[in-house]
Amino acid sequence: MDKNQRKKLLLIIAILGIVALMTSVYLLKNHYYPDLGSFCDFDESISCSYVNSSSFSEILNVPAALLGIFWSCFLTFFAIKSIKKRTYLVPLFLWSLFGVLSSIFFIIAEFILKAICPLCTVVHIISFIVIILSILLLNSQKTNIRILDLKQLKTILTIIIIINLLPFLFFNTVQAEQNYDDFAQCLTDSGLVIYSSSQCGACAYQEELFGESFGLINLVECNPSAEDYNQELCDARFISATPTWILEIEGEEFEREIGYQNFEQLSSWTSCVLNS
């Protein structure tokens, strides 16, 4: 492989890194705002919002999409640096390998969830393409890369490791979790019911809003594949989308809202007041 061919492959990797970066940025937004939905939400088995708000969407409290942003940025960095300095091919390969291993983990997670995130799949495919190209680039070297050359990268590799550890420190800083038990119990006592689905991104985000207090909310499961699926109540209320909040008094429906609702919206339906 001549110099021009190597440069083309590295530019391809850099471009793929940028595509992965843009995809990860969108997924990070989707992780924090699944209630807004996504253009890649087709149904409960093919949904970016559902997978991206599931229990697998965070690693030690760090959003997987944020880790994807870090991976994409440094992938592009290694590819560009490798154009002029071939010693960067080794960290490029190792970083690509890390990306593939991560992709395998998240692919397994999708099998467990029985759902596919199309945009996540784009990043997975990119990681597999990149590892193949990085192997080709390493094998194309006519001479072995010296250990002495790799030692010159010690400082920058140390900095990169530290930067990637920062999110774990930031997201795992101990914070007192606010208790919403009284507010949640008041909503239930007032007759507010949430018709939800275990495979709904906005529903997961709604549950996250309440934290542990969500267990006090009157919930009706409307996902046919769930063990506690309540077909009778879901059909009786003509539930077409989740989450759907309905104010019910003595079995009569007084008001309903479809989609994610914040505390202020929920409070406005009842006499319940959120204590700050």
C-alpha positions, -999 to +999 in steps of 0.1 A: +000+000+000+015+033-011+013+066+008-017+079-012-037+048-006-030+049+031-040+086+031-073+078+014-081+051+039-073+073+068-095+101+053-123+076+050-119+067+087-119+104+096-151+110+077-167+080+093-157+094+127-174+126+119-206+108+108-205+088+141-200+120+160-230+137+144-251+105+150-240+103+187-248+140+193-284+134+180-286+102+202-275+122+233-303+147+226-327+118+222-315+102+254-324+133+275-356+142+255-372+109+244-406+125+249-399+145+217-397+113+198-373+105+169-376+101+132-362+066+138-391+055+160-411+032+138-427+009+164-419-007+197-394-030+182-376-004+160-372+027+181-342+049+189-361+065+218-369+032+235-334+018+233-318+051+241-338+055+273-335+019+285-314+006+313-286-001+288-285+035+276-261+044+304-228+029+316-221+037+353-246+066+350-228+080+319-250+082+287-237+057+261-243+084+235-218+107+253-193+079+253-200+076+216-192+113+211-158+108+229-150+077+208-159+095+175-138+126+183-107+106+192-112+082+163-111+112+139-081+126+158-061+094+155-070+090+118-059+126+109-027+123+130-019+090+113-017+106+079+016+123+089+028+101+117+024+063+113+030+056+150-006+067+155-018+037+136-014+016+167-036+037+190-060+040+160-063+002+159-067-001+197-093+026+197-112+009+168-110-024+187-125-007+218-153+006+195-161-029+182-162-044+216-186-017+228-207-022+197-210-060+205-221-052+240-248-028+228-259-053+201-264-079+228-284-053+248-307-048+218-313-085+217-322-085+254-345-055+249-360-071+217-357-037+200-334-021+175-321+015+175-314+023+138-290+052+145-271+031+170-268+005+143-252+031+121-225+037+147-220-001+151-215-005+114-190+023+114-170+007+142-168-026+123-157-008+090-131+012+109-115-019+126-112-036+092-095-005+077-072-001+107-061-037+104-054-032+067-034-001+075-013-018+102-006-048+079+005-025+051+035-013+071+067-026+056+086-021+089+075-027+124+066+003+145+093+007+171+085+007+209+105+039+211+081+056+187+051+045+208+067+059+240+066+093+223+028+090+224+027+084+262+017+119+271-011+123+246-025+089+254-025+096+291-044+128+284-069+110+263-075+084+290-080+111+317-105+130+294-125+098+289-126+092+327-139+127+335-176+119+325-176+089+350-164+112+377-189+139+368-220+117+365-211+097+397-208+126+420-230+119+450-262+140+448-291+138+472-321+124+453-353+144+458-383+126+472-416+130+453-436+104+474-461+129+487-467+144+453-470+110+435-494+097+461-515+129+459-518+124+421-529+089+425-555+098+452-568+125+429-576+099+403-547+105+378-537+073+359-509+068+335-514+043+306-479+033+298-458+008+279-426-010+290-413-004+254-418+034+252-390+059+254-412+087+267-427+064+293-392+056+306-383+093+307-416+099+326-407+073+351-372+088+355-387+121+363-403+106+395-375+083+404-384+058+431-416+077+437-430+065+404-440+033+421-468+052+438-483+063+405-514+044+393-501+027+362-518+006+336-496-014+313-506-013+276-478-032+260-493-065+246-459-083+251-457-073+288-466-098+315-489-073+333-506-061+301-541-049+309-560-053+277-594-046+292-585-012+306-564-001+276-592-010+252-618+006+273-600+039+273-591+036+236-554+041+243-536+047+209-503+061+222-483+060+254-479+076+278-514+087+281-524+105+314-561+103+322-579+120+352-605+095+363-630+101+391-653+073+401-646+055+368-655+085+347-629+102+325-626+140+330-594+149+311-566+133+292-532+143+278-510+122+255-472+123+259-447+133+285-460+156+312-439+177+336-447+183+373-464+216+366-487+201+340-497+172+363-502+196+392-525+218+372-550+190+368-553+184+406-549+202+439-515+185+443-486+208+451-450+199+446-429+208+476-396+221+464 
